[in-house]
Amino acid sequence: MPAVTVENPLTLPRVAAPADAAARPVLAVTTAPSGFEGEGFPVRRAFAGITYQYLDPFIMMDQMGEVEYAPGEPKGTPWHPHRGFETVTYIIDGVFDHKDSNGGGGTITNGDTQWMTAGAGLLHIEAPPEHLVVSGGLFHGLQLWVNLPAADKMMAPRYQDIRGGQVQLLTSPDGGALLRVIAGELDGHEGPGITHTPITMIHATLRPGAEISLPWREDFNGLAYVLAGRGTVGGERRPVHTGQTAVFGHAGTPSPGEAGRGGGRLVVRADDKQDGNTPDLEVVLLGGRPIREPMAHYGPFVMNTQAELRQAFEDFQAGRLGTIPAVHGMGE
């Protein structure tokens, strides 16, 4: 799991929450079911079973792979529409091509991110490049959907190409963890992703026995998804492993019905011993300011009302969300 790494984390800025900051309690730990997406690539549905009030502003997240494709096996998605939200595609291992009807697109590989704001709507496709289809190889990534507030749902589409070398790299006080800030900020350190909805997205790698204690924004929720490895979350050290999501409450408010108060800290610790094929604990940390608006979601459209959903389908069927560009290998 290479993503972006450094030889000596102790050369990086160090981040830790104040010692007196309360650890956010763990409200729930869920296990992602497995399924298939697009043309048949395997995914884990990271947020399945989690009530939306604890996800807002996030809608869904799929862990794509980790899978070792044989020659001829790599798959992607066909052309499809989106409206009303943002898609974030983060590639840890492998290569993916993206193209959209608004002119955005490119190739992302180890540690790169494509941030597509669908806004008023577009068509796009994601697929492995032809050379990877021929050769096969390792593929592993994430796709996250981030909601847009009603005021921004019909904004002009936008595309951000975030190279792995652009992410903000941080570490824990003892150098036992590598923190990759993809979007948002952590303790004053900002990632490159520009978001309409205030969020923070971090990929953390913890060596066996390492612990992170990160200051967290008061107005943000908190989620931790385990890409690989074993460890614990929260001050209570609740066990987690590959394919599980921890839902954090707010500092000082362990009641599941409480929301919106308390900053505190997120605590994650790697077990002293990891599985043989997973040397470290790999975790994606997410936080965002809830939008708290009605959400109407069906397939590739995320709006506020059923009438807006119907309009999105009508616009798609009438070709008002764009047309498929005639691009060799991705549109013909």
C-alpha positions as CSV (number, residue, x, y, z in Angstrom):
1,M,0.0,0.0,0.0
2,P,2.4,2.7,-1.2
3,A,0.3,5.8,-1.7
4,V,2.7,8.6,-0.6
5,T,5.4,7.9,1.9
6,V,8.6,9.3,3.4
7,E,11.8,7.7,4.5
8,N,11.9,9.5,7.9
9,P,8.6,10.8,9.3
10,L,10.4,12.7,12.0
11,T,11.4,15.3,9.4
12,L,7.7,16.2,9.1
13,P,5.6,18.6,11.2
14,R,4.1,16.8,14.3
15,V,0.5,16.9,15.3
16,A,-1.1,16.0,18.6
17,A,-4.2,17.1,20.5
18,P,-3.8,18.9,23.8
19,A,-3.4,16.5,26.7
20,D,-6.5,17.7,28.4
21,A,-8.7,17.4,25.3
22,A,-11.5,14.8,25.8
23,A,-11.4,11.7,23.5
24,R,-14.5,11.5,21.4
25,P,-16.5,8.4,22.3
26,V,-17.1,5.6,19.8
27,L,-20.8,5.4,19.1
28,A,-20.7,2.4,16.8
29,V,-18.4,0.1,14.7
30,T,-19.9,-1.3,11.5
31,T,-18.6,-3.9,9.0
32,A,-18.7,-3.1,5.3
33,P,-20.5,-5.6,3.1
34,S,-18.8,-6.6,-0.1
35,G,-20.3,-6.1,-3.6
36,F,-19.6,-5.1,-7.1
37,E,-19.7,-1.7,-8.9
38,G,-19.5,-0.5,-12.5
39,E,-18.5,-3.2,-14.9
40,G,-17.8,-5.6,-12.0
41,F,-14.9,-4.5,-9.8
42,P,-15.1,-5.5,-6.2
43,V,-16.0,-2.9,-3.5
44,R,-16.6,-2.7,0.2
45,R,-19.5,-0.4,1.1
46,A,-17.9,1.5,4.0
47,F,-21.0,3.4,5.2
48,A,-23.6,0.6,4.9
49,G,-25.8,0.5,8.0
50,I,-24.8,3.9,9.4
51,T,-27.6,6.4,9.9
52,Y,-27.2,9.5,7.7
53,Q,-27.3,11.9,10.7
54,Y,-23.8,10.5,11.6
55,L,-22.5,10.7,8.0
56,D,-23.7,14.1,6.9
57,P,-22.2,15.7,4.7
58,F,-20.8,12.4,3.4
59,I,-23.1,10.2,1.4
60,M,-21.3,7.0,0.6
61,M,-17.7,5.6,0.3
62,D,-16.5,2.5,-1.5
63,Q,-13.2,0.8,-1.0
64,M,-12.3,-0.5,-4.5
65,G,-10.2,-3.6,-4.2
66,E,-7.6,-4.4,-3.0
67,V,-7.5,-6.8,-5.9
68,E,-4.7,-8.4,-8.0
69,Y,-6.1,-8.5,-11.6
70,A,-5.0,-11.2,-14.1
71,P,-4.4,-10.0,-17.7
72,G,-7.7,-8.9,-19.3
73,E,-9.5,-8.6,-15.9
74,P,-9.2,-4.9,-14.9
75,K,-12.6,-3.2,-15.0
76,G,-14.1,0.3,-14.5
77,T,-17.4,2.1,-14.9
78,P,-19.4,2.9,-18.1
79,W,-20.4,6.5,-18.9
80,H,-22.9,7.7,-16.3
81,P,-24.4,10.9,-15.0
82,H,-24.1,12.8,-11.7
83,R,-25.8,15.9,-10.2
84,G,-25.8,17.6,-6.8
85,F,-22.7,16.4,-5.1
86,E,-18.9,15.8,-5.4
87,T,-17.1,12.6,-6.1
88,V,-13.6,12.0,-4.7
89,T,-11.5,9.2,-6.2
90,Y,-8.3,8.3,-4.3
91,I,-6.0,5.7,-5.9
92,I,-3.6,3.9,-3.5
93,D,-2.3,1.2,-5.8
94,G,-2.8,0.9,-9.6
95,V,-3.9,3.3,-12.3
96,F,-7.3,4.8,-13.3
97,D,-8.3,7.1,-16.1
98,H,-11.1,9.6,-15.8
99,K,-13.0,11.6,-18.4
100,D,-16.0,13.8,-18.1
101,S,-18.3,15.7,-20.5
102,N,-17.2,19.0,-19.0
103,G,-13.6,18.6,-20.3
104,G,-12.1,17.4,-17.0
105,G,-10.1,14.2,-16.6
106,G,-6.7,12.6,-16.5
107,T,-4.8,9.6,-15.1
108,I,-4.3,9.0,-11.4
109,T,-2.0,6.5,-9.8
110,N,-0.3,5.8,-6.4
111,G,-1.5,8.5,-4.0
112,D,-3.3,10.7,-6.6
113,T,-6.8,12.1,-6.1
114,Q,-9.5,13.3,-8.6
115,W,-12.0,15.6,-7.1
116,M,-15.0,16.1,-9.4
117,T,-17.7,18.6,-8.4
118,A,-20.7,17.4,-10.4
119,G,-22.9,20.4,-9.5
120,A,-25.6,21.0,-12.1
121,G,-24.6,17.8,-13.8
122,L,-22.3,16.0,-16.2
123,L,-21.4,12.6,-17.6
124,H,-18.2,10.8,-16.7
125,I,-16.4,7.5,-17.0
126,E,-13.6,5.9,-14.9
127,A,-11.7,3.0,-16.4
128,P,-8.2,1.3,-16.2
129,P,-5.9,2.3,-19.0
130,E,-5.5,-0.1,-21.9
131,H,-2.0,-1.2,-20.8
132,L,-3.3,-2.2,-17.4
133,V,-6.1,-4.2,-18.9
134,V,-3.5,-6.1,-21.0
135,S,-1.1,-6.7,-18.2
136,G,-3.3,-7.0,-15.2
137,G,-1.9,-5.9,-11.8
138,L,-2.7,-4.6,-8.4
139,F,-5.6,-2.1,-8.0
140,H,-6.8,-0.4,-4.8
141,G,-8.6,2.9,-4.1
142,L,-11.5,4.7,-2.6
143,Q,-14.4,6.7,-3.9
144,L,-16.1,9.1,-1.6
145,W,-19.3,11.1,-2.3
146,V,-19.6,14.5,-0.6
147,N,-23.0,16.2,-0.5
148,L,-23.5,19.8,-1.7
149,P,-25.8,22.2,0.1
150,A,-28.9,23.3,-1.8
151,A,-27.3,26.7,-2.7
152,D,-24.5,24.9,-4.5
153,K,-26.2,21.9,-6.1
154,M,-26.7,23.6,-9.5
155,M,-23.2,25.3,-9.6
156,A,-21.0,24.8,-12.7
157,P,-19.1,21.5,-12.6
158,R,-15.4,21.6,-11.6
159,Y,-12.5,19.2,-11.7
160,Q,-9.5,19.1,-9.4
161,D,-6.4,16.9,-10.2
162,I,-4.5,16.4,-7.0
163,R,-1.1,14.8,-7.3
164,G,0.2,12.6,-4.5
165,G,3.1,14.9,-4.0
166,Q,0.8,17.8,-3.2
167,V,-0.8,16.3,-0.1
168,Q,0.2,17.7,3.3
169,L,2.3,15.2,5.1
170,L,2.4,15.2,8.9
171,T,3.4,12.8,11.7
172,S,2.7,12.0,15.3
173,P,5.0,13.2,18.1
174,D,7.0,10.0,18.1
175,G,7.1,9.6,14.3
176,G,5.1,6.3,14.5
177,A,2.3,7.5,12.1
178,L,2.3,9.2,8.7
179,L,-0.7,11.5,8.1
180,R,-1.7,12.5,4.5
181,V,-4.0,15.4,4.6
182,I,-5.8,15.3,1.2
183,A,-8.5,17.9,1.9
184,G,-9.4,20.3,4.7
185,E,-7.1,21.0,7.5
186,L,-5.6,19.4,10.6
187,D,-4.2,21.6,13.4
188,G,-3.6,24.4,11.0
189,H,-2.0,22.3,8.2
190,E,-4.1,22.4,5.0
191,G,-4.5,19.8,2.3
192,P,-4.7,20.7,-1.4
193,G,-8.3,19.7,-2.0
194,I,-10.7,22.6,-2.4
195,T,-14.1,21.8,-0.9
196,H,-17.5,23.5,-1.1
197,T,-18.7,21.7,2.0
198,P,-16.2,22.0,4.9
199,I,-14.6,18.6,5.4
200,T,-11.3,17.0,6.4
201,M,-10.0,13.8,4.6
202,I,-6.8,12.1,5.9
203,H,-5.1,8.8,5.1
204,A,-3.2,7.7,8.1
205,T,-0.6,4.9,8.3
206,L,0.3,3.7,11.8
207,R,3.2,1.4,12.6
208,P,2.5,-1.5,14.9
209,G,1.9,-0.1,18.4
210,A,1.7,3.5,17.3
211,E,-1.1,5.8,18.4
212,I,-2.5,9.1,17.0
213,S,-4.5,11.6,19.1
214,L,-5.7,14.3,16.7
215,P,-7.4,17.6,17.5
216,W,-10.8,17.7,15.8
217,R,-13.0,20.6,14.8
218,E,-15.9,21.3,17.1
219,D,-18.5,21.5,14.3
220,F,-17.3,18.3,12.5
221,N,-18.5,14.8,12.9
222,G,-15.9,12.0,12.9
223,L,-15.5,8.7,11.0
224,A,-12.6,6.3,10.8
225,Y,-12.6,3.6,8.1
226,V,-10.0,0.8,8.3
227,L,-8.4,0.1,4.9
228,A,-6.1,-2.6,6.3
229,G,-4.8,-3.9,9.5
230,R,-6.0,-4.1,13.1
231,G,-6.2,-1.6,16.0
232,T,-8.4,0.2,18.4
233,V,-10.4,3.5,18.3
234,G,-11.4,6.0,21.0
235,G,-10.2,6.4,24.5
236,E,-12.1,3.1,25.3
237,R,-9.9,1.3,22.8
238,R,-12.7,-0.4,20.9
239,P,-11.3,-3.0,18.5
240,V,-11.5,-2.5,14.7
241,H,-10.1,-4.3,11.7
242,T,-10.0,-4.2,7.8
243,G,-13.4,-3.2,6.4
244,Q,-14.8,-1.6,9.5
245,T,-16.0,2.0,10.1
246,A,-15.9,3.6,13.6
247,V,-18.5,6.4,14.2
248,F,-17.3,8.9,16.8
249,G,-19.6,11.0,18.9
250,H,-18.8,14.5,20.2
251,A,-16.5,15.1,23.2
252,G,-18.4,14.9,26.5
253,T,-21.6,13.8,24.8
254,P,-21.7,9.9,24.5
255,S,-25.4,9.8,23.9
256,P,-26.2,8.7,20.3
257,G,-28.8,11.5,20.1
258,E,-26.3,14.2,20.8
259,A,-24.8,16.2,17.9
260,G,-23.1,19.4,17.1
261,R,-21.1,20.2,20.3
262,G,-17.6,19.5,21.5
263,G,-14.3,19.4,19.7
264,G,-12.0,17.0,21.5
265,R,-9.7,14.5,19.8
266,L,-9.9,11.4,17.7
267,V,-7.8,8.5,19.0
268,V,-6.6,5.6,16.9
269,R,-4.1,3.0,17.9
270,A,-2.5,0.1,15.9
271,D,-2.2,-3.3,17.5
272,D,1.3,-4.4,18.4
273,K,1.0,-7.3,16.0
274,Q,-0.5,-7.0,12.5
275,D,-1.4,-9.6,9.9
276,G,1.5,-10.9,7.8
277,N,0.2,-9.3,4.6
278,T,-0.6,-6.0,6.3
279,P,2.5,-4.6,8.1
280,D,0.7,-1.4,9.3
281,L,-2.7,-0.1,10.2
282,E,-4.2,2.0,7.4
283,V,-7.1,4.2,8.2
284,V,-9.1,7.0,6.4
285,L,-10.3,9.7,8.8
286,L,-13.2,11.9,7.7
287,G,-14.9,14.8,9.3
288,G,-17.3,17.4,8.0
289,R,-19.7,20.0,9.0
290,P,-23.3,18.6,8.7
291,I,-25.4,20.3,6.0
292,R,-28.7,19.3,7.8
293,E,-30.9,19.7,4.8
294,P,-33.5,17.3,3.4
295,M,-31.8,14.8,1.0
296,A,-33.4,13.0,-1.9
297,H,-31.0,10.4,-3.3
298,Y,-31.5,8.0,-6.1
299,G,-28.7,6.4,-8.1
300,P,-26.3,9.0,-9.5
301,F,-28.4,12.1,-8.3
302,V,-28.4,13.7,-4.9
303,M,-30.9,16.5,-4.5
304,N,-33.1,18.0,-1.8
305,T,-36.6,17.0,-3.1
306,Q,-38.3,14.3,-5.2
307,A,-39.3,16.9,-7.7
308,E,-35.6,17.9,-8.2
309,L,-34.7,14.2,-8.6
310,R,-37.3,13.8,-11.3
311,Q,-36.0,16.9,-13.0
312,A,-32.4,15.5,-12.9
313,F,-33.6,12.3,-14.7
314,E,-35.5,14.4,-17.3
315,D,-32.5,16.5,-17.9
316,F,-30.3,13.5,-18.3
317,Q,-32.7,11.8,-20.7
318,A,-32.9,15.0,-22.7
319,G,-29.1,15.2,-23.0
320,R,-28.9,18.4,-20.9
321,L,-26.2,16.9,-18.6
322,G,-23.8,16.6,-21.5
323,T,-22.8,14.2,-24.3
324,I,-20.2,11.5,-24.4
325,P,-17.0,12.8,-26.0
326,A,-15.6,10.8,-28.9
327,V,-12.4,9.7,-27.2
328,H,-10.6,6.6,-28.4
329,G,-10.6,3.9,-25.7
330,M,-13.1,5.8,-23.4
331,G,-16.0,6.8,-25.6
332,E,-16.0,4.7,-28.7
